[in-house]
């Protein structure tokens, strides 16, 4: 697994874990993941898989 995808998944997981206790930080993690997904989408090796993660943060941003 690519380190970038692992970092994106970690940010998404953290955002979901924080929703109940700290909505502002959850939104920050979601925005970070969104930026990383957009950047990764230009990588021919992981772009398609990265864009597949976008649905997971749409409601959080």
C-alpha positions as CSV (number, residue, x, y, z in Angstrom):
1,X,0.0,0.0,0.0
2,X,1.2,3.5,-0.8
3,X,2.2,5.6,2.2
4,X,0.1,8.5,0.8
5,X,-3.0,6.3,0.7
6,X,-2.3,5.1,4.3
7,X,-2.0,8.7,5.5
8,X,-5.2,9.7,3.8
9,X,-7.0,6.7,5.4
10,X,-5.6,7.7,8.8
11,X,-6.9,11.2,8.5
12,X,-10.3,10.0,7.5
13,X,-10.4,7.5,10.4
14,X,-9.3,10.2,12.8
15,X,-11.9,12.6,11.5
16,X,-14.7,10.1,12.1
17,X,-13.4,9.3,15.6
18,X,-13.4,13.0,16.5
19,X,-16.9,13.8,15.3
20,X,-18.6,13.1,18.6
21,X,-16.1,15.0,20.7
22,X,-14.5,17.7,18.6
23,X,-16.3,18.7,15.4
24,X,-13.8,21.5,14.5
25,X,-10.8,19.1,14.6
26,X,-12.8,16.5,12.7
27,X,-13.4,19.0,10.0
28,X,-9.7,19.9,9.9
29,X,-8.7,16.3,9.5
30,X,-11.4,15.9,6.8
31,X,-10.1,18.9,4.9
32,X,-6.5,17.6,5.2
33,X,-7.6,14.3,3.7
34,X,-9.5,16.1,0.9
35,X,-6.5,18.1,-0.1
36,X,-4.3,15.0,0.0
37,X,-6.9,13.1,-2.2
38,X,-6.9,15.8,-4.7
39,X,-3.1,15.9,-4.9
40,X,-2.9,12.1,-5.1
41,X,-5.5,12.0,-7.9
42,X,-2.8,13.3,-10.3
43,X,-0.6,10.4,-9.5
44,X,-1.1,7.7,-12.2
45,X,-0.4,4.9,-9.8
46,X,-2.7,5.8,-7.0
47,X,-5.0,8.5,-8.4
48,X,-8.0,6.3,-9.1
49,X,-7.8,4.6,-5.7
50,X,-7.4,8.0,-3.9
51,X,-10.4,9.4,-5.7
52,X,-12.4,6.4,-4.5
53,X,-11.9,7.6,-0.9
54,X,-13.5,11.0,-1.6
55,X,-17.0,9.8,-0.8
56,X,-15.9,9.1,2.8
57,X,-15.2,12.7,3.6
58,X,-17.8,14.5,1.6
59,X,-20.2,15.0,4.5
60,X,-17.4,16.0,6.9
61,X,-16.0,18.9,4.9
